[in-house]
Amino acid sequence: MYRRRDTPRERLVAEITTDLRRYAVDAQQVGHAFANLHGLNPTDLNALIAVMDAELRGDPITPGRLGEHLNLSSGSITALIDRLERAGHIRRDRDTADRRKVLLHYADQGAALAMEFFRPLGARTDTVMDRFSDDELHVVHRFMVEMSESVRAHRDMVRAARPEQSRRPTG
């Protein structure tokens, strides 16, 4: 697995792979720090991120889609949503177009906590991005989208290969 890298491209690819791994671990540690500070477990944090991402896309997530995203049973997702709602992190709203449908939204209290915690990281991120041209940022964006798709495809393959572990209750 750890062989000598002979060409400049092989060395660069190895460095980028190492950088991605370090970034993933560091980002996960920041997320866990936020979760620990607010009494959240890793699944709670992943749920909040999914709710936030869906809202940013302008397509609020339903409990069913959240359960699919997190690979949780309907009972587990209901308990998770109840817990996050009681803690003031999310809220449930009825869809105005289809009153039978429930949509999940980031609650004001939860958004304020996240904003306070992540604001310094956002400022650091802005500083880094300011060092890159628009063209460079487009390349970075394309790279990140494709790497994320690759990781999700691998995650889904692993889930499919281990059906007995695919739907675990959350704590």
PyMOL CGO cylinders between C-alpha atoms (Angstrom):
from pymol import cmd
from pymol.cgo import CYLINDER

trace = [
    CYLINDER, 0.00, 0.00, 0.00, 2.82, 2.41, 0.83, 0.3, 1, 1, 1, 1, 1, 1,
    CYLINDER, 2.82, 2.41, 0.83, 5.03, 2.26, -2.21, 0.3, 1, 1, 1, 1, 1, 1,
    CYLINDER, 5.03, 2.26, -2.21, 7.58, 4.75, -3.43, 0.3, 1, 1, 1, 1, 1, 1,
    CYLINDER, 7.58, 4.75, -3.43, 6.10, 7.53, -5.57, 0.3, 1, 1, 1, 1, 1, 1,
    CYLINDER, 6.10, 7.53, -5.57, 8.23, 7.89, -8.68, 0.3, 1, 1, 1, 1, 1, 1,
    CYLINDER, 8.23, 7.89, -8.68, 6.68, 10.62, -10.76, 0.3, 1, 1, 1, 1, 1, 1,
    CYLINDER, 6.68, 10.62, -10.76, 5.83, 14.18, -9.77, 0.3, 1, 1, 1, 1, 1, 1,
    CYLINDER, 5.83, 14.18, -9.77, 2.15, 13.41, -10.42, 0.3, 1, 1, 1, 1, 1, 1,
    CYLINDER, 2.15, 13.41, -10.42, 2.23, 10.31, -8.20, 0.3, 1, 1, 1, 1, 1, 1,
    CYLINDER, 2.23, 10.31, -8.20, 3.85, 12.34, -5.42, 0.3, 1, 1, 1, 1, 1, 1,
    CYLINDER, 3.85, 12.34, -5.42, 1.30, 15.14, -5.83, 0.3, 1, 1, 1, 1, 1, 1,
    CYLINDER, 1.30, 15.14, -5.83, -1.63, 12.68, -5.82, 0.3, 1, 1, 1, 1, 1, 1,
    CYLINDER, -1.63, 12.68, -5.82, -0.22, 11.07, -2.66, 0.3, 1, 1, 1, 1, 1, 1,
    CYLINDER, -0.22, 11.07, -2.66, 0.12, 14.48, -1.00, 0.3, 1, 1, 1, 1, 1, 1,
    CYLINDER, 0.12, 14.48, -1.00, -3.44, 15.47, -1.94, 0.3, 1, 1, 1, 1, 1, 1,
    CYLINDER, -3.44, 15.47, -1.94, -4.77, 12.15, -0.64, 0.3, 1, 1, 1, 1, 1, 1,
    CYLINDER, -4.77, 12.15, -0.64, -2.96, 12.71, 2.66, 0.3, 1, 1, 1, 1, 1, 1,
    CYLINDER, -2.96, 12.71, 2.66, -4.25, 16.31, 2.80, 0.3, 1, 1, 1, 1, 1, 1,
    CYLINDER, -4.25, 16.31, 2.80, -7.84, 15.14, 2.22, 0.3, 1, 1, 1, 1, 1, 1,
    CYLINDER, -7.84, 15.14, 2.22, -7.53, 12.54, 4.97, 0.3, 1, 1, 1, 1, 1, 1,
    CYLINDER, -7.53, 12.54, 4.97, -6.11, 15.11, 7.40, 0.3, 1, 1, 1, 1, 1, 1,
    CYLINDER, -6.11, 15.11, 7.40, -8.82, 17.62, 6.47, 0.3, 1, 1, 1, 1, 1, 1,
    CYLINDER, -8.82, 17.62, 6.47, -11.55, 15.02, 7.03, 0.3, 1, 1, 1, 1, 1, 1,
    CYLINDER, -11.55, 15.02, 7.03, -10.18, 14.11, 10.46, 0.3, 1, 1, 1, 1, 1, 1,
    CYLINDER, -10.18, 14.11, 10.46, -9.70, 17.74, 11.50, 0.3, 1, 1, 1, 1, 1, 1,
    CYLINDER, -9.70, 17.74, 11.50, -13.17, 18.74, 10.30, 0.3, 1, 1, 1, 1, 1, 1,
    CYLINDER, -13.17, 18.74, 10.30, -14.67, 15.77, 12.12, 0.3, 1, 1, 1, 1, 1, 1,
    CYLINDER, -14.67, 15.77, 12.12, -12.90, 16.82, 15.31, 0.3, 1, 1, 1, 1, 1, 1,
    CYLINDER, -12.90, 16.82, 15.31, -14.28, 20.37, 15.01, 0.3, 1, 1, 1, 1, 1, 1,
    CYLINDER, -14.28, 20.37, 15.01, -17.77, 18.94, 14.50, 0.3, 1, 1, 1, 1, 1, 1,
    CYLINDER, -17.77, 18.94, 14.50, -17.36, 16.65, 17.51, 0.3, 1, 1, 1, 1, 1, 1,
    CYLINDER, -17.36, 16.65, 17.51, -16.21, 19.61, 19.62, 0.3, 1, 1, 1, 1, 1, 1,
    CYLINDER, -16.21, 19.61, 19.62, -19.44, 21.44, 18.70, 0.3, 1, 1, 1, 1, 1, 1,
    CYLINDER, -19.44, 21.44, 18.70, -21.48, 18.31, 19.37, 0.3, 1, 1, 1, 1, 1, 1,
    CYLINDER, -21.48, 18.31, 19.37, -19.85, 17.71, 22.76, 0.3, 1, 1, 1, 1, 1, 1,
    CYLINDER, -19.85, 17.71, 22.76, -20.33, 21.34, 23.77, 0.3, 1, 1, 1, 1, 1, 1,
    CYLINDER, -20.33, 21.34, 23.77, -24.06, 21.06, 23.08, 0.3, 1, 1, 1, 1, 1, 1,
    CYLINDER, -24.06, 21.06, 23.08, -24.72, 17.51, 24.28, 0.3, 1, 1, 1, 1, 1, 1,
    CYLINDER, -24.72, 17.51, 24.28, -25.09, 16.03, 20.79, 0.3, 1, 1, 1, 1, 1, 1,
    CYLINDER, -25.09, 16.03, 20.79, -23.90, 12.65, 19.61, 0.3, 1, 1, 1, 1, 1, 1,
    CYLINDER, -23.90, 12.65, 19.61, -22.31, 12.12, 16.15, 0.3, 1, 1, 1, 1, 1, 1,
    CYLINDER, -22.31, 12.12, 16.15, -25.62, 11.03, 14.60, 0.3, 1, 1, 1, 1, 1, 1,
    CYLINDER, -25.62, 11.03, 14.60, -27.34, 14.16, 15.95, 0.3, 1, 1, 1, 1, 1, 1,
    CYLINDER, -27.34, 14.16, 15.95, -24.61, 16.27, 14.36, 0.3, 1, 1, 1, 1, 1, 1,
    CYLINDER, -24.61, 16.27, 14.36, -24.97, 14.47, 11.02, 0.3, 1, 1, 1, 1, 1, 1,
    CYLINDER, -24.97, 14.47, 11.02, -28.72, 15.06, 11.17, 0.3, 1, 1, 1, 1, 1, 1,
    CYLINDER, -28.72, 15.06, 11.17, -28.25, 18.78, 11.82, 0.3, 1, 1, 1, 1, 1, 1,
    CYLINDER, -28.25, 18.78, 11.82, -25.84, 19.03, 8.90, 0.3, 1, 1, 1, 1, 1, 1,
    CYLINDER, -25.84, 19.03, 8.90, -28.32, 17.24, 6.63, 0.3, 1, 1, 1, 1, 1, 1,
    CYLINDER, -28.32, 17.24, 6.63, -31.15, 19.57, 7.72, 0.3, 1, 1, 1, 1, 1, 1,
    CYLINDER, -31.15, 19.57, 7.72, -28.95, 22.63, 7.16, 0.3, 1, 1, 1, 1, 1, 1,
    CYLINDER, -28.95, 22.63, 7.16, -27.71, 21.41, 3.75, 0.3, 1, 1, 1, 1, 1, 1,
    CYLINDER, -27.71, 21.41, 3.75, -31.27, 20.72, 2.60, 0.3, 1, 1, 1, 1, 1, 1,
    CYLINDER, -31.27, 20.72, 2.60, -32.37, 24.20, 3.66, 0.3, 1, 1, 1, 1, 1, 1,
    CYLINDER, -32.37, 24.20, 3.66, -29.40, 25.78, 1.88, 0.3, 1, 1, 1, 1, 1, 1,
    CYLINDER, -29.40, 25.78, 1.88, -30.45, 23.95, -1.30, 0.3, 1, 1, 1, 1, 1, 1,
    CYLINDER, -30.45, 23.95, -1.30, -33.97, 25.34, -0.83, 0.3, 1, 1, 1, 1, 1, 1,
    CYLINDER, -33.97, 25.34, -0.83, -35.39, 21.83, -0.46, 0.3, 1, 1, 1, 1, 1, 1,
    CYLINDER, -35.39, 21.83, -0.46, -36.14, 21.15, 3.22, 0.3, 1, 1, 1, 1, 1, 1,
    CYLINDER, -36.14, 21.15, 3.22, -35.71, 17.52, 4.19, 0.3, 1, 1, 1, 1, 1, 1,
    CYLINDER, -35.71, 17.52, 4.19, -38.50, 15.24, 5.40, 0.3, 1, 1, 1, 1, 1, 1,
    CYLINDER, -38.50, 15.24, 5.40, -38.07, 12.80, 8.28, 0.3, 1, 1, 1, 1, 1, 1,
    CYLINDER, -38.07, 12.80, 8.28, -38.16, 9.90, 5.81, 0.3, 1, 1, 1, 1, 1, 1,
    CYLINDER, -38.16, 9.90, 5.81, -35.41, 11.35, 3.64, 0.3, 1, 1, 1, 1, 1, 1,
    CYLINDER, -35.41, 11.35, 3.64, -33.36, 12.14, 6.74, 0.3, 1, 1, 1, 1, 1, 1,
    CYLINDER, -33.36, 12.14, 6.74, -33.72, 8.52, 7.85, 0.3, 1, 1, 1, 1, 1, 1,
    CYLINDER, -33.72, 8.52, 7.85, -32.55, 7.32, 4.45, 0.3, 1, 1, 1, 1, 1, 1,
    CYLINDER, -32.55, 7.32, 4.45, -29.64, 9.76, 4.49, 0.3, 1, 1, 1, 1, 1, 1,
    CYLINDER, -29.64, 9.76, 4.49, -28.53, 8.63, 7.94, 0.3, 1, 1, 1, 1, 1, 1,
    CYLINDER, -28.53, 8.63, 7.94, -29.42, 4.99, 7.30, 0.3, 1, 1, 1, 1, 1, 1,
    CYLINDER, -29.42, 4.99, 7.30, -31.72, 4.84, 10.32, 0.3, 1, 1, 1, 1, 1, 1,
    CYLINDER, -31.72, 4.84, 10.32, -35.00, 3.06, 10.94, 0.3, 1, 1, 1, 1, 1, 1,
    CYLINDER, -35.00, 3.06, 10.94, -38.19, 5.12, 11.20, 0.3, 1, 1, 1, 1, 1, 1,
    CYLINDER, -38.19, 5.12, 11.20, -38.31, 4.57, 14.98, 0.3, 1, 1, 1, 1, 1, 1,
    CYLINDER, -38.31, 4.57, 14.98, -34.72, 5.73, 15.39, 0.3, 1, 1, 1, 1, 1, 1,
    CYLINDER, -34.72, 5.73, 15.39, -35.24, 8.79, 13.21, 0.3, 1, 1, 1, 1, 1, 1,
    CYLINDER, -35.24, 8.79, 13.21, -38.37, 9.76, 15.15, 0.3, 1, 1, 1, 1, 1, 1,
    CYLINDER, -38.37, 9.76, 15.15, -36.45, 9.55, 18.44, 0.3, 1, 1, 1, 1, 1, 1,
    CYLINDER, -36.45, 9.55, 18.44, -33.59, 11.58, 16.96, 0.3, 1, 1, 1, 1, 1, 1,
    CYLINDER, -33.59, 11.58, 16.96, -35.93, 14.30, 15.64, 0.3, 1, 1, 1, 1, 1, 1,
    CYLINDER, -35.93, 14.30, 15.64, -37.80, 14.43, 18.95, 0.3, 1, 1, 1, 1, 1, 1,
    CYLINDER, -37.80, 14.43, 18.95, -34.51, 14.84, 20.82, 0.3, 1, 1, 1, 1, 1, 1,
    CYLINDER, -34.51, 14.84, 20.82, -33.22, 17.59, 18.50, 0.3, 1, 1, 1, 1, 1, 1,
    CYLINDER, -33.22, 17.59, 18.50, -36.55, 19.40, 18.59, 0.3, 1, 1, 1, 1, 1, 1,
    CYLINDER, -36.55, 19.40, 18.59, -36.70, 19.32, 22.41, 0.3, 1, 1, 1, 1, 1, 1,
    CYLINDER, -36.70, 19.32, 22.41, -33.16, 20.71, 22.54, 0.3, 1, 1, 1, 1, 1, 1,
    CYLINDER, -33.16, 20.71, 22.54, -34.15, 23.60, 20.24, 0.3, 1, 1, 1, 1, 1, 1,
    CYLINDER, -34.15, 23.60, 20.24, -31.96, 22.60, 17.30, 0.3, 1, 1, 1, 1, 1, 1,
    CYLINDER, -31.96, 22.60, 17.30, -34.66, 21.84, 14.74, 0.3, 1, 1, 1, 1, 1, 1,
    CYLINDER, -34.66, 21.84, 14.74, -38.36, 22.36, 14.22, 0.3, 1, 1, 1, 1, 1, 1,
    CYLINDER, -38.36, 22.36, 14.22, -41.03, 20.49, 12.30, 0.3, 1, 1, 1, 1, 1, 1,
    CYLINDER, -41.03, 20.49, 12.30, -43.32, 22.37, 9.94, 0.3, 1, 1, 1, 1, 1, 1,
    CYLINDER, -43.32, 22.37, 9.94, -46.13, 21.20, 7.72, 0.3, 1, 1, 1, 1, 1, 1,
    CYLINDER, -46.13, 21.20, 7.72, -45.55, 21.63, 4.00, 0.3, 1, 1, 1, 1, 1, 1,
    CYLINDER, -45.55, 21.63, 4.00, -47.83, 24.44, 2.80, 0.3, 1, 1, 1, 1, 1, 1,
    CYLINDER, -47.83, 24.44, 2.80, -48.48, 22.60, -0.47, 0.3, 1, 1, 1, 1, 1, 1,
    CYLINDER, -48.48, 22.60, -0.47, -49.18, 19.20, 1.14, 0.3, 1, 1, 1, 1, 1, 1,
    CYLINDER, -49.18, 19.20, 1.14, -50.26, 19.42, 4.77, 0.3, 1, 1, 1, 1, 1, 1,
    CYLINDER, -50.26, 19.42, 4.77, -49.63, 15.69, 5.25, 0.3, 1, 1, 1, 1, 1, 1,
    CYLINDER, -49.63, 15.69, 5.25, -45.92, 16.23, 4.66, 0.3, 1, 1, 1, 1, 1, 1,
    CYLINDER, -45.92, 16.23, 4.66, -43.59, 17.27, 7.50, 0.3, 1, 1, 1, 1, 1, 1,
    CYLINDER, -43.59, 17.27, 7.50, -40.48, 19.32, 6.73, 0.3, 1, 1, 1, 1, 1, 1,
    CYLINDER, -40.48, 19.32, 6.73, -37.52, 19.74, 9.06, 0.3, 1, 1, 1, 1, 1, 1,
    CYLINDER, -37.52, 19.74, 9.06, -35.89, 23.13, 9.54, 0.3, 1, 1, 1, 1, 1, 1,
    CYLINDER, -35.89, 23.13, 9.54, -33.01, 24.46, 11.57, 0.3, 1, 1, 1, 1, 1, 1,
    CYLINDER, -33.01, 24.46, 11.57, -34.52, 26.22, 14.59, 0.3, 1, 1, 1, 1, 1, 1,
    CYLINDER, -34.52, 26.22, 14.59, -33.44, 29.77, 15.40, 0.3, 1, 1, 1, 1, 1, 1,
    CYLINDER, -33.44, 29.77, 15.40, -31.83, 28.69, 18.69, 0.3, 1, 1, 1, 1, 1, 1,
    CYLINDER, -31.83, 28.69, 18.69, -29.83, 25.91, 17.01, 0.3, 1, 1, 1, 1, 1, 1,
    CYLINDER, -29.83, 25.91, 17.01, -28.77, 28.19, 14.17, 0.3, 1, 1, 1, 1, 1, 1,
    CYLINDER, -28.77, 28.19, 14.17, -27.57, 30.81, 16.66, 0.3, 1, 1, 1, 1, 1, 1,
    CYLINDER, -27.57, 30.81, 16.66, -25.49, 28.24, 18.56, 0.3, 1, 1, 1, 1, 1, 1,
    CYLINDER, -25.49, 28.24, 18.56, -23.93, 26.98, 15.34, 0.3, 1, 1, 1, 1, 1, 1,
    CYLINDER, -23.93, 26.98, 15.34, -23.27, 30.52, 14.09, 0.3, 1, 1, 1, 1, 1, 1,
    CYLINDER, -23.27, 30.52, 14.09, -21.52, 31.48, 17.32, 0.3, 1, 1, 1, 1, 1, 1,
    CYLINDER, -21.52, 31.48, 17.32, -19.34, 28.37, 17.31, 0.3, 1, 1, 1, 1, 1, 1,
    CYLINDER, -19.34, 28.37, 17.31, -18.46, 28.27, 13.61, 0.3, 1, 1, 1, 1, 1, 1,
    CYLINDER, -18.46, 28.27, 13.61, -18.12, 32.02, 12.90, 0.3, 1, 1, 1, 1, 1, 1,
    CYLINDER, -18.12, 32.02, 12.90, -14.33, 32.04, 13.56, 0.3, 1, 1, 1, 1, 1, 1,
    CYLINDER, -14.33, 32.04, 13.56, -13.88, 29.04, 11.26, 0.3, 1, 1, 1, 1, 1, 1,
    CYLINDER, -13.88, 29.04, 11.26, -15.94, 30.83, 8.60, 0.3, 1, 1, 1, 1, 1, 1,
    CYLINDER, -15.94, 30.83, 8.60, -13.64, 33.85, 8.85, 0.3, 1, 1, 1, 1, 1, 1,
    CYLINDER, -13.64, 33.85, 8.85, -10.59, 31.60, 8.47, 0.3, 1, 1, 1, 1, 1, 1,
    CYLINDER, -10.59, 31.60, 8.47, -12.19, 29.89, 5.48, 0.3, 1, 1, 1, 1, 1, 1,
    CYLINDER, -12.19, 29.89, 5.48, -12.92, 33.25, 3.85, 0.3, 1, 1, 1, 1, 1, 1,
    CYLINDER, -12.92, 33.25, 3.85, -9.30, 34.30, 4.35, 0.3, 1, 1, 1, 1, 1, 1,
    CYLINDER, -9.30, 34.30, 4.35, -8.05, 31.14, 2.64, 0.3, 1, 1, 1, 1, 1, 1,
    CYLINDER, -8.05, 31.14, 2.64, -10.51, 31.45, -0.25, 0.3, 1, 1, 1, 1, 1, 1,
    CYLINDER, -10.51, 31.45, -0.25, -9.52, 35.08, -0.80, 0.3, 1, 1, 1, 1, 1, 1,
    CYLINDER, -9.52, 35.08, -0.80, -6.06, 33.80, -1.78, 0.3, 1, 1, 1, 1, 1, 1,
    CYLINDER, -6.06, 33.80, -1.78, -7.48, 31.99, -4.81, 0.3, 1, 1, 1, 1, 1, 1,
    CYLINDER, -7.48, 31.99, -4.81, -8.77, 33.37, -8.10, 0.3, 1, 1, 1, 1, 1, 1,
    CYLINDER, -8.77, 33.37, -8.10, -12.31, 32.63, -9.26, 0.3, 1, 1, 1, 1, 1, 1,
    CYLINDER, -12.31, 32.63, -9.26, -10.92, 30.20, -11.85, 0.3, 1, 1, 1, 1, 1, 1,
    CYLINDER, -10.92, 30.20, -11.85, -8.93, 28.36, -9.18, 0.3, 1, 1, 1, 1, 1, 1,
    CYLINDER, -8.93, 28.36, -9.18, -11.97, 28.18, -6.92, 0.3, 1, 1, 1, 1, 1, 1,
    CYLINDER, -11.97, 28.18, -6.92, -14.02, 26.67, -9.78, 0.3, 1, 1, 1, 1, 1, 1,
    CYLINDER, -14.02, 26.67, -9.78, -11.41, 23.91, -10.15, 0.3, 1, 1, 1, 1, 1, 1,
    CYLINDER, -11.41, 23.91, -10.15, -11.32, 23.31, -6.39, 0.3, 1, 1, 1, 1, 1, 1,
    CYLINDER, -11.32, 23.31, -6.39, -15.12, 23.20, -6.31, 0.3, 1, 1, 1, 1, 1, 1,
    CYLINDER, -15.12, 23.20, -6.31, -15.28, 20.69, -9.16, 0.3, 1, 1, 1, 1, 1, 1,
    CYLINDER, -15.28, 20.69, -9.16, -12.63, 18.56, -7.43, 0.3, 1, 1, 1, 1, 1, 1,
    CYLINDER, -12.63, 18.56, -7.43, -14.48, 18.64, -4.09, 0.3, 1, 1, 1, 1, 1, 1,
    CYLINDER, -14.48, 18.64, -4.09, -17.83, 17.77, -5.70, 0.3, 1, 1, 1, 1, 1, 1,
    CYLINDER, -17.83, 17.77, -5.70, -16.32, 14.80, -7.49, 0.3, 1, 1, 1, 1, 1, 1,
    CYLINDER, -16.32, 14.80, -7.49, -14.40, 13.61, -4.42, 0.3, 1, 1, 1, 1, 1, 1,
    CYLINDER, -14.40, 13.61, -4.42, -17.56, 13.86, -2.32, 0.3, 1, 1, 1, 1, 1, 1,
    CYLINDER, -17.56, 13.86, -2.32, -19.49, 11.85, -4.91, 0.3, 1, 1, 1, 1, 1, 1,
    CYLINDER, -19.49, 11.85, -4.91, -16.73, 9.24, -4.84, 0.3, 1, 1, 1, 1, 1, 1,
    CYLINDER, -16.73, 9.24, -4.84, -16.82, 8.94, -1.05, 0.3, 1, 1, 1, 1, 1, 1,
    CYLINDER, -16.82, 8.94, -1.05, -20.64, 8.70, -1.02, 0.3, 1, 1, 1, 1, 1, 1,
    CYLINDER, -20.64, 8.70, -1.02, -20.55, 5.98, -3.70, 0.3, 1, 1, 1, 1, 1, 1,
    CYLINDER, -20.55, 5.98, -3.70, -18.06, 4.02, -1.62, 0.3, 1, 1, 1, 1, 1, 1,
    CYLINDER, -18.06, 4.02, -1.62, -20.17, 4.54, 1.52, 0.3, 1, 1, 1, 1, 1, 1,
    CYLINDER, -20.17, 4.54, 1.52, -23.25, 3.25, -0.28, 0.3, 1, 1, 1, 1, 1, 1,
    CYLINDER, -23.25, 3.25, -0.28, -21.34, 0.23, -1.59, 0.3, 1, 1, 1, 1, 1, 1,
    CYLINDER, -21.34, 0.23, -1.59, -20.12, -0.60, 1.91, 0.3, 1, 1, 1, 1, 1, 1,
    CYLINDER, -20.12, -0.60, 1.91, -23.65, -0.24, 3.30, 0.3, 1, 1, 1, 1, 1, 1,
    CYLINDER, -23.65, -0.24, 3.30, -25.04, -2.53, 0.62, 0.3, 1, 1, 1, 1, 1, 1,
    CYLINDER, -25.04, -2.53, 0.62, -22.36, -5.15, 1.32, 0.3, 1, 1, 1, 1, 1, 1,
    CYLINDER, -22.36, -5.15, 1.32, -23.20, -5.21, 5.04, 0.3, 1, 1, 1, 1, 1, 1,
    CYLINDER, -23.20, -5.21, 5.04, -27.01, -5.25, 5.24, 0.3, 1, 1, 1, 1, 1, 1,
    CYLINDER, -27.01, -5.25, 5.24, -27.01, -6.64, 8.80, 0.3, 1, 1, 1, 1, 1, 1,
    CYLINDER, -27.01, -6.64, 8.80, -25.28, -3.47, 9.99, 0.3, 1, 1, 1, 1, 1, 1,
    CYLINDER, -25.28, -3.47, 9.99, -26.99, -1.04, 7.65, 0.3, 1, 1, 1, 1, 1, 1,
    CYLINDER, -26.99, -1.04, 7.65, -29.80, 0.05, 9.94, 0.3, 1, 1, 1, 1, 1, 1,
    CYLINDER, -29.80, 0.05, 9.94, -28.56, 0.62, 13.44, 0.3, 1, 1, 1, 1, 1, 1,
    CYLINDER, -28.56, 0.62, 13.44, -30.44, 2.45, 16.14, 0.3, 1, 1, 1, 1, 1, 1,
    CYLINDER, -30.44, 2.45, 16.14, -28.88, 5.69, 17.28, 0.3, 1, 1, 1, 1, 1, 1,
    CYLINDER, -28.88, 5.69, 17.28, -28.16, 6.69, 20.84, 0.3, 1, 1, 1, 1, 1, 1,
]
cmd.load_cgo(trace, "trace")
